[in-house]
Amino acid sequence: MSDLVHIQTGTRAQRKTAATIVVTAGIGALMAFTLGWFGGFRVNLTPSEPLGLWRIVSLDRPAVIGDVVFICPPGTAAMREARDRGYLRGGLCPAGYAPLIKTIVGVEGQEVEVGVDVRIAGYPLPRSHVAGVDGDGRSLARFSGGVIPHEYVFVHSEFIGSFDSRYFGPIPATGILGLAREVWTYAP
């Protein structure tokens, strides 16, 4: 009888230890996430920019061409379709999407032409080939071109498969969360 009690007690003690470890790890992970989130840290898991840990840094001036930013996509039909197709993830932006990391390549008042590639203010945008279909063979709508409106920006990534303004057009600069700064990244 005492062996059975010892076995049951050992099992109970093991379960208690395992539960303590799981709860402690969960609390630690939640604290790390909370501190990281409020500290402006984000993990990029998309190939549009190098994979890894990034930080949102306050932007205390108007955005300019060349700024790499975290920006919230607006709640447009194009963005809803992009989410349905898996181009965007859900997140904490006002429209329910995760922020994008993109480079600003055009600002208000500039003319954008979209054909086989993109031209801004008459100059070709490097690595801006516009695909007709996505990786699953579905047709891709493209931005029809025009002048970038007041308080809007045209965003881009040099990654060939990036979902950026080539397809959805300029987006509100009010969605900019801040500059994107690499903390620890890996570019294959």
N, C-alpha and C positions, 0 to 999 in steps of 0.2 A: 504494500500500500504506500509506503513512504517513497518508493521509486516513482510511482505514478504521480504523486503530489509534486515531487521534484521536477518531473518532466513537464507537468502542466505549469508550474511556476516558471520554469525556464522559458517555456513558450510565451507565457504572458510577459515576462521581462523582455524577451526578444521583440515582441510586438510593440511594447512600450518604447523601447530604444529606437526601433525603426520609425515609429510614428513621430518621435521627438526629432529624429534626423530629418524626416520629410517636412515637418512643420517649420523647423529652423531654416532649412534650405529654401522653402517657399517664402518665408518672411524675408530672408536675405535677398532673394531674387526680386521681390516686390520693392524692397528698399533701394536696391541698386537701380531698378527701372525708374522709380520715382525720382531719385537724385539725378539720374542721367537725363530724364525727361525735362525736369525743371532746370537742369544745368545746360539745356540746349543740345544734348548729345543725341544723335540718331545713327542708326545702322543702315547703310545702303546695301541692298541685296540685288540691285539691278545693274546691268552692264553699261548704262548710260554714262556713268562716272565710275571711278575706281571703287571696288567693293571694300567695305570696311566701316570704320567708325568716323563719323563726321560731327561737326559742331555748328550750330546756328549762331552766328555772330551778328549782333545788332547792326543795322544799316541806318546810320544817322544822316544820310544824304540821299538825294534821288539816285535811283539805280542808273548805271551807265553801261554802255556796251563793254563786254568783257567780264562783267561781274558774274560769278558763279553763285547762284542763289537757291535757297529752298523757297518754293512757291506753291501755294495752294491752287489746285485746279478749280475753276468755277463750276457751278452746277448746271452746265449746258447739256443739250441733247447729245452733242458729240462726246462729252465726257461720260455720260451715262452709258452710251454704246461702248465706249472704250472700257469701262468697268465691266460691263457684261461680257466683253470679249477677253477679259483678263489682262488688258494692257495697264490698268491701274489697280492698285490695292485699296481696300477700305482703310480709313484712318480718321484722324481727329480734326481735319480741316472742316470748315463750315459746311461744305457740300457732302461731307462724309468720306472724302478720299484722303489718302496719304499724300504728303507734300512731294513734289517733284524736285529733283536736283538738276538744274539746267543752267546753261550759259545764256546771258542776255546778248542777242546779236542784232537787235533792232529796237529802236525807241520811237516814241510818238513823232508823227510827221514824216517818217521815212516811208518811201514807196517799196513795196514788196512784190516781186514777180515770182510766181511758182509755175515751173514747167517740168522739165526733166530734172532740174535742180532749182535752187533758190538764188535769186538775185535781190540784194537790198541796196537801195539808192544807186542802182545800176551796176553794182559790183557783185561778182559771183561769191556765194558763200561756200567756203571749202567743205568738202565731205557732206554735201547736202542733197545727194541723189534722192529723188522722191519715188518711193516704191508704189506700184499699182495694186499690189496684193500683200497681205500679211503672211506670216509663216505657215498659216493653215489654208492659204489660197483664197481667202476672203478679200473682196475688193476693199480698197482703202479710199475714203474720201480725202481730198486734199484741199488746202486753203486756196481760195480762188485768186488771192492777191488783192492788193489795194494799199491804201495809206494806213499806217498804224495809228489808231485813234489816240486822243489825249488820255493820259494816264494808263496806257496799255504798253506792254512789251512783247517782243517776239523772242521766243526762247528756242534753244537748239542744243543738241548733243551730237558730237561727231561719231557716235556709235551708229552704224548703218541701220540698225533695227529700232532706233529710238522713236518713241511716240512723242512728238514735239510739235511746235507751231507749224511745221510743214503741213501737218494734217489738220490741226484744230485752229490755227490762226493765232492772232495776238490774244493775250490774256491780261486781265486787270493787274496793274502794278500793285494795287492794294492787297493782292494775295501774297506779296513777298513777305516771308517770315524773317529773312535776314540773309546775310552772306553765308555761303557754305564753305567751311574750312575743314580740310582733311586733318584728322587726328592720327589715325592709324589705318592705312589702306593698303590694298593689294591690287595691282593691275597685272593680269595675266599676260 
